Amino acid sequence: MSKNIAIDGPAGAGKSTIARMLAEKLGLVYVDTGAMYRTMALLCLRRSVSLASEEEVVDAVLQAEIRLGYEDGVQQVILNGENVTEAIRSPEVSAAASRVSVYGPVRSRLVRMQQELAKETDVVMDGRDIGTVVLPDAFLKVFLTASPAERARRRAQELRAKGESCDEAKIEAEIRERDARDMNREISPLKQAEDAERVDTTRMTIEEVVACVTALYQKKTER
Ligand code: DC
């Protein structure tokens, strides 16, 4: 029986940090699905594709070759032979990823890839629709949340640690805008699966969240 873990939630709730640590702790492969949507967004931005045009976006996405690899356990994304792992982390790409991810053919291509990956090996997969669409039979489903203000505070802290200046109020506004688009899109909107465990991380440390999800996983394993 597969032991896949699905982690969903809004931007900045700590999904990727938690998923990466859990994967390492439990010996599973971490799959960051947001990175796949980001890669498609980067491709569209580089080609000056109009993000408002479904036809243009889908055309570009269906022609692209995307692969995931691992270096020292860290996921790398390869777009048409180029490693774009770093390039997909800019704020422009974040906003564009949320826009290209509304289109059905973009989603179905990436969802198919994600399902194939989870068939090959047990994964901790994070995203917006993992528990609802990609892995509806996941062994454990977690919905991670935190208040928008707290998520903006964490993002700002991350940027400051990298020596970058930032405006926390602007980050919060961008987070709220992305939440609204991700939750209100027609296809596979961000929502908690009925059988997912909700974990509000607003007042929790990373270690506490990892311990909490590990306990949920172990409780299921013992059943
Ligand atoms: O998790 P992230 O911030 O890297 O995701 C970037 C965008 O990609 C997010 O705003 C919505 C989209 N996304 C999605 O629609 N479905 C997923 N499974 C993962 C991400």
Residues whose N, C-alpha, C, O or C-beta is under 5 A from the ligand:
A	BS01	DC	A11 T33 G34 A35 Y37 S94 A97 S98 S101 D126 G127 R128 D129 R178 D182
